Amino acid sequence: MSVLRDDFLWGGAVAANQLEGAWDVDGKGASVPDHCTNGTHTSPKRITVDFEPGVLYPSHEAIDFYHHYEEDIALFAEMGFKTFRTSINWTRIFPTGEEEEPNEKGLEFYDKLFACCKKYDIEPLVTISHYELPYALVEKYNGWYGRELIDLYVKYCKVIFERYKDVVKYWLTFNEINSGTMPLGAVLSLGTVQGFTGPITEVPDEPCVRLQGLHHQFVASAKAVKYAHENYPQFQMGNMICFVTSYPLTCNPADILLNQAKMREVNWYCSDVQVRGEYPSYAKAIWDKYGFELKAEPGDFEVLKEGTVDFYTFSYYMSNCESADPDNSAADGNIISGFKNPYLEASDWGWQIDPQGLHYTLNEIYDRYRIPLMVVENGLGAFDKKEEGGSIIDDYRIDYLRKHIAEMKAAVEDGVDLMGYTPWGCIDLVAASTGEMAKRYGFIYVEKYDDGTGDYSRKKKKSFDWYKKVIATNGDDLD
């Protein structure tokens, strides 16, 4: 008998802006990622106010899921997916975010997408806002720094809740909302990049702007959850955290206290608000560190308390270490970096591979919140090479996923209530951090390359059949 529940939600995860393409088709407006060029591990992608001729903007075409979704969903169904985590492109529904009426063509696309999922008994898990803020809201309000975005987001939520109330049960309000505690979150999530052109690593860091923008996202999330609970009791509303597990590099008490502070600011601050409904005890210490004074309006704190989420979801790729000694060597990572752990190996992009860290993380989260958990992103970005004959033998990906699933099961045996698992990039797509196709995650290879060439054809990797077997055995057969 499997240690995982019988209704465990196996599946895969993507984001609309990273795979749909069709960036200006059927009335869609431009989002922040549409203004981002491609980059590499060593050369950061850029954000531009104006579109530069002759420059590749990868989200404009991505892998053209917009026109291939039926083929792709059929492949997911062949693997046995129980759920498919995707997002709605805000700018397909409200091209600038401020229209009075939604764009019917955009709504119709998701009608067809969700109907296709239901055809195969695949449950959609929908992220309402996944790094695709309308760029017009950046230009007018400096993104989420403007409180005006709260009502615009809630208007958007009301439209999609009503439209898809019979086909979508599981909703996540913001993708990796805690990226707003980190400098790169200004680009990816908050959109506080008004007027900026240049490498995303050079966006001026303004912690006070980020913290205020986060408050507006907290209020918007809580209002959406409260509205859903009152009007659509069948909905399950979740948050989504980029969990950056970290350890003290040594048993030096200075390292331990530094790591505790980092875990609080990066990992717990946002979810404490979304799950517990109030700012944590240490919030003022974080605000004081940056000289930040929270601007809240009457009713904000009541809304936070009334709009807490039903389940907790997170991404987990790697772990880092914290050290008070600046001479220790740094490690690369997703959004944030720390110090290298001498006990771990790293991916092609320098991300430290730590399956046991997922076990530890699941235990820590569940002990803290005691609500159902779901791992909605986990995976290995790698240079996939075609063998002679065209096959893709991605044993390294299978090994990564096998070890993480085993540790996930160990956490369940420890008592964690785990409801599902959706590895990231179940089909190759554009990388959010670097804007490249070369960093591939999927079980399905897509013929699309960083010079803009490719015919968009799809091909199963070795990991496709492996994951199919894992799902069929509810995680019992990981060989």
C-alpha positions in Angstrom: 0.0 0.0 0.0 1.4 3.4 -1.0 2.3 5.9 1.7 0.7 8.6 -0.4 -3.0 9.2 -0.3 -5.2 7.5 -2.9 -6.3 10.8 -4.3 -2.7 12.2 -4.6 -2.6 14.8 -7.3 0.3 13.8 -9.6 0.9 16.2 -12.5 3.2 18.9 -13.8 3.5 22.7 -13.7 4.0 25.5 -16.2 3.3 29.2 -16.4 1.4 30.9 -19.2 4.0 33.5 -19.9 6.7 30.9 -20.3 5.0 28.6 -22.8 1.9 30.1 -24.4 3.5 32.5 -26.9 1.0 34.3 -29.1 1.9 37.3 -27.0 -0.2 39.8 -29.1 -2.9 37.4 -30.5 -6.6 37.7 -30.0 -6.4 41.0 -28.1 -3.7 40.1 -25.6 -1.8 43.0 -24.1 1.9 43.2 -23.2 3.1 41.9 -19.8 6.4 42.3 -18.0 7.9 39.1 -19.4 7.0 40.3 -22.9 9.4 43.2 -22.3 12.2 40.9 -21.3 14.9 39.7 -23.8 16.6 36.3 -23.6 19.8 35.7 -21.6 22.0 32.9 -20.4 23.5 31.6 -17.1 26.4 34.1 -17.5 24.6 36.9 -19.3 21.4 38.2 -17.6 18.3 38.8 -19.6 17.3 42.5 -20.0 14.0 44.3 -19.5 13.3 47.1 -22.0 10.7 49.9 -22.0 10.5 49.7 -25.8 10.8 46.6 -28.0 14.2 46.7 -29.7 14.4 45.6 -33.3 16.4 42.5 -34.0 16.3 41.4 -30.4 14.7 38.1 -29.2 11.9 38.4 -26.7 11.4 34.7 -25.9 7.9 34.9 -24.4 6.5 36.3 -27.7 6.6 32.9 -29.2 7.8 30.6 -26.3 6.8 27.0 -27.3 3.5 28.2 -28.9 1.3 26.3 -26.4 -1.5 28.6 -27.5 -1.7 26.6 -30.7 -0.4 23.2 -29.4 -2.3 22.8 -26.1 -4.5 19.9 -27.3 -1.4 17.9 -28.4 0.4 18.8 -25.1 -2.6 18.0 -22.8 -2.9 14.6 -24.6 0.7 13.9 -23.8 0.1 14.8 -20.1 -2.8 12.5 -20.1 -0.7 9.7 -21.5 1.6 10.1 -18.6 -1.4 9.8 -16.3 -1.6 13.4 -14.9 -4.2 13.9 -12.3 -3.7 17.6 -12.2 -2.1 20.3 -14.4 -0.8 23.4 -12.8 -0.9 26.3 -15.2 -1.7 30.0 -15.0 -4.0 32.5 -16.7 -2.3 35.4 -18.5 -3.8 38.5 -16.9 -3.2 40.4 -20.1 -5.3 38.0 -22.1 -8.3 38.9 -19.9 -7.5 42.6 -19.3 -4.8 43.7 -21.8 -3.8 46.8 -19.8 -5.4 45.7 -16.5 -7.8 48.7 -16.5 -10.4 47.8 -19.1 -14.0 47.9 -17.9 -14.9 44.7 -19.7 -12.8 41.6 -20.1 -11.4 40.4 -23.4 -13.8 37.6 -24.6 -11.2 36.0 -26.9 -8.9 35.6 -24.0 -11.6 34.0 -21.9 -12.5 31.7 -24.7 -8.9 30.3 -24.9 -9.0 29.2 -21.3 -12.5 27.8 -21.8 -11.0 25.5 -24.4 -7.9 24.7 -22.4 -9.8 23.7 -19.2 -12.3 21.7 -21.3 -9.4 19.8 -22.8 -8.1 19.0 -19.3 -11.5 17.8 -18.2 -11.8 15.6 -21.3 -8.9 13.6 -19.8 -10.0 13.9 -16.2 -7.1 16.2 -15.4 -7.9 18.7 -12.6 -6.7 22.3 -13.4 -4.6 23.9 -10.7 -4.7 27.6 -11.7 -2.2 30.3 -10.6 -4.1 33.6 -10.9 -0.9 35.7 -11.2 2.3 34.0 -12.3 4.9 36.6 -13.1 2.8 38.2 -15.9 1.8 41.7 -14.6 0.3 43.9 -17.3 3.2 46.2 -18.4 0.7 49.1 -18.6 0.4 48.9 -14.8 4.2 49.2 -14.5 4.1 52.3 -16.6 1.2 54.0 -14.8 1.6 52.8 -11.2 5.1 51.3 -10.8 3.5 47.9 -10.5 2.4 46.7 -7.1 3.8 49.8 -5.4 0.5 51.4 -6.5 -2.3 50.5 -4.2 -4.6 50.8 -7.2 -3.6 47.3 -8.3 -5.5 45.7 -5.4 -8.9 46.6 -6.9 -7.7 45.8 -10.4 -6.5 42.3 -9.3 -9.8 41.6 -7.5 -11.8 42.7 -10.6 -9.7 40.2 -12.6 -10.3 37.5 -10.0 -14.1 38.0 -10.0 -14.2 37.6 -13.8 -12.2 34.3 -13.9 -13.9 32.9 -10.8 -17.3 33.3 -12.3 -16.2 32.2 -15.8 -14.5 29.0 -14.6 -16.4 28.1 -11.5 -17.5 24.8 -12.9 -14.2 23.6 -14.2 -11.5 24.9 -11.7 -11.5 24.0 -8.1 -7.9 24.7 -7.0 -6.6 28.3 -7.2 -3.3 29.9 -6.1 -3.4 33.7 -5.7 0.3 34.7 -6.5 3.2 32.6 -7.7 6.2 32.7 -5.4 4.8 35.8 -3.6 7.9 35.9 -1.4 10.1 36.7 -4.3 9.1 40.2 -3.3 11.4 39.9 -0.3 14.4 39.6 -2.7 15.8 42.1 -5.2 14.9 40.1 -8.4 11.2 40.0 -7.2 10.9 43.6 -8.3 11.0 42.4 -11.9 9.4 39.0 -11.7 6.5 39.6 -9.3 6.1 43.2 -8.2 6.7 45.0 -11.5 8.3 47.9 -9.6 10.5 48.7 -12.6 8.9 51.8 -14.0 11.0 53.3 -16.7 13.9 50.9 -16.3 15.8 49.5 -19.3 18.8 47.2 -18.7 19.9 43.9 -17.2 17.5 42.6 -14.6 20.4 42.1 -12.2 20.9 45.9 -12.3 17.4 47.0 -11.4 17.9 49.4 -8.4 17.0 47.6 -5.2 14.5 49.5 -3.2 13.5 47.4 -0.2 10.9 49.9 1.0 9.2 49.8 -2.4 9.2 46.0 -2.4 7.8 45.7 1.2 5.0 48.2 0.4 4.2 46.3 -2.8 4.1 43.1 -0.9 1.5 44.6 1.5 -0.7 45.4 -1.5 -0.3 41.9 -2.8 -1.2 40.5 0.7 -4.4 42.5 0.8 -5.3 41.6 -2.8 -4.7 37.9 -2.1 -6.8 38.0 1.1 -9.6 39.9 -0.7 -9.7 37.3 -3.5 -9.7 34.4 -1.0 -12.4 36.0 1.1 -14.6 36.7 -2.0 -14.1 33.1 -3.2 -15.0 31.6 0.2 -18.1 33.7 0.3 -19.3 33.1 -3.2 -17.8 29.8 -4.4 -17.6 27.4 -1.4 -16.4 24.6 -3.7 -13.1 26.5 -4.3 -9.9 25.6 -2.5 -7.6 28.6 -2.3 -3.9 28.3 -1.8 -0.8 30.4 -1.6 2.6 29.7 -3.3 6.0 30.3 -1.9 9.5 30.0 -3.4 11.0 28.0 -0.5 14.7 28.7 -0.3 15.8 26.2 2.4 19.0 27.3 4.1 21.2 25.9 6.9 23.8 27.5 9.1 27.2 26.7 7.4 28.7 25.9 10.8 27.6 25.4 14.4 28.9 28.9 15.1 26.0 30.6 17.0 26.5 33.6 14.7 25.7 31.4 11.7 22.7 29.9 13.4 21.2 33.3 14.2 21.9 34.6 10.7 20.2 31.6 9.2 17.2 32.0 11.4 16.8 35.6 10.3 17.2 34.7 6.7 14.6 31.9 7.0 12.2 34.3 8.6 12.5 37.1 6.1 12.7 35.0 2.9 10.5 31.9 3.7 8.2 32.6 6.6 7.3 36.3 6.4 4.8 36.0 3.5 3.2 32.7 4.4 2.8 33.8 8.0 0.6 36.6 6.7 -1.3 34.4 4.2 -1.8 31.4 6.5 -2.0 33.0 9.9 -3.7 36.2 8.7 -1.4 38.7 10.4 2.1 40.0 10.2 4.5 37.9 12.3 6.2 39.1 15.5 9.5 39.7 13.7 8.0 41.8 10.9 8.9 45.1 12.7 12.6 43.9 13.0 12.7 43.4 9.2 11.0 46.8 8.6 13.4 48.5 11.0 16.4 47.0 9.2 15.4 48.8 6.0 13.9 51.9 7.6 10.5 51.0 6.3 7.2 52.3 7.5 4.2 50.3 6.4 1.4 52.3 4.8 -1.9 50.5 5.6 -5.5 51.7 5.2 -8.3 51.0 7.6 -9.6 47.5 7.2 -6.4 46.1 5.8 -5.5 44.0 8.8 -9.1 42.7 9.2 -9.0 41.6 5.5 -5.7 39.7 6.1 -7.3 37.9 9.0 -10.5 37.0 7.0 -8.7 35.9 3.8 -6.4 33.1 4.9 -5.6 30.3 2.5 -6.9 26.7 2.7 -3.7 24.9 1.6 0.0 25.8 1.2 2.0 25.2 -1.9 5.7 25.9 -2.7 8.5 25.4 -5.1 11.6 23.5 -4.0 14.7 23.2 -6.2 17.7 23.5 -3.9 19.1 24.6 -0.6 21.8 27.1 0.5 23.9 27.8 3.6 24.3 31.0 5.6 27.6 32.1 7.0 28.7 35.1 9.0 32.2 34.7 7.4 32.2 36.7 4.1 35.2 34.7 2.8 33.2 31.5 2.2 32.4 30.8 -1.4 29.0 31.6 -2.8 26.6 29.4 -4.7 24.2 30.2 -7.5 20.5 29.8 -7.1 17.0 30.5 -8.1 16.4 34.2 -7.4 18.6 34.1 -4.3 22.1 32.8 -3.6 23.9 31.7 -0.4 27.0 29.8 0.5 28.0 26.5 -0.9 27.3 23.3 1.1 30.3 21.0 0.9 28.1 18.0 1.2 26.1 18.7 -1.9 26.5 18.5 -5.7 25.2 21.2 -8.0 23.3 21.3 -11.4 24.7 22.8 -14.6 23.4 26.2 -13.4 25.1 25.9 -10.0 21.9 25.1 -8.0 22.8 22.8 -5.2 20.9 19.4 -5.3 19.5 18.5 -1.9 16.7 15.9 -1.9 16.9 15.5 1.9 16.3 19.2 2.1 12.8 18.6 0.7 12.0 16.2 3.5 13.3 18.7 6.1 11.3 21.5 4.5 8.0 19.6 4.3 8.3 18.8 8.0 9.1 22.4 8.9 6.2 23.9 7.0 3.7 21.3 8.2 4.7 21.7 11.8 4.3 25.4 11.5 0.9 25.6 9.7 -0.9 22.2 9.9 -2.8 22.7 6.7 -2.4 20.5 3.6 0.8 21.0 1.5 1.6 20.6 -2.1 4.9 20.7 -3.9 4.0 22.6 -7.1 7.5 23.1 -8.5 10.5 20.8 -8.3 12.8 19.8 -11.1 16.2 19.8 -12.8 17.1 22.4 -15.4 19.8 20.8 -17.7 21.4 20.8 -21.1 19.5 18.0 -22.8 21.5 16.4 -25.5 20.0 14.3 -28.3 21.6 10.9 -28.9 22.2 9.4 -32.3 18.7 8.7 -33.6 17.2 11.7 -31.8 16.4 10.1 -28.4 16.9 12.1 -25.2 18.3 10.0 -22.4 17.8 12.2 -19.3 18.9 9.8 -16.6 20.1 12.8 -14.6 16.6 14.2 -14.4 15.1 10.8 -13.4 17.7 10.5 -10.7 16.9 14.0 -9.4 13.2 13.4 -9.3 13.5 9.9 -7.9 15.4 11.1 -4.9 13.1 14.0 -4.2 10.0 11.9 -4.5 11.5 9.3 -2.0 12.2 12.1 0.5 8.7 13.4 -0.1 7.3 10.0 0.9 9.5 10.0 3.9 8.0 13.3 5.1 4.5 11.8 4.6 5.6 8.9 6.9 6.6 11.5 9.4 3.0 12.8 9.4 2.9 15.5 6.8 -0.4 15.9 5.0 0.8 16.1 1.3 -1.9 16.5 -1.4 0.1 16.5 -4.6 3.3 16.9 -6.6 3.7 18.8 -9.9 7.3 18.9 -11.2 8.2 22.1 -12.9 8.3 22.5 -16.6 6.7 19.2 -17.4 7.2 20.3 -21.0 10.3 22.4 -22.0 9.6 26.1 -21.8 11.3 29.5 -21.4 13.3 29.8 -18.2 12.0 32.6 -16.0 15.3 33.6 -14.5 17.4 33.6 -17.6 14.9 33.7 -20.5 16.5 30.8 -22.3 15.3 27.5 -23.8 18.7 25.7 -23.3 17.8 25.2 -19.6 15.3 22.4 -20.1 13.1 20.8 -17.4 10.5 18.8 -19.3 9.5 15.2 -19.8 8.8 16.4 -23.3 11.4 18.0 -25.6 10.3 20.9 -27.7 12.2 21.9 -30.9 12.7 25.5 -30.0 16.1 27.1 -29.6 17.7 30.3 -28.2 18.4 31.7 -31.7 14.6 31.7 -32.3 14.7 28.7 -34.6 12.7 25.5 -34.3 9.5 23.9 -35.6 7.9 23.4 -32.2 7.6 19.7 -32.6 7.3 17.6 -29.4 9.3 14.5 -28.5 9.2 12.3 -25.4 12.3 12.0 -23.3 13.3 8.9 -21.4 11.9 10.5 -18.2 8.4 10.6 -19.8 7.9 6.8 -19.5 9.6 6.8 -16.1 7.2 9.4 -14.7 4.2 7.6 -16.3 5.2 4.5 -14.2 5.7 6.5 -11.0 2.1 7.9 -11.4 0.6 4.5 -12.2 2.1 3.0 -9.0 1.2 6.1 -6.9 4.9 6.6 -6.2 5.7 3.0 -5.2 7.9 2.2 -8.2 10.7 4.8 -8.5 13.2 2.5 -10.3 
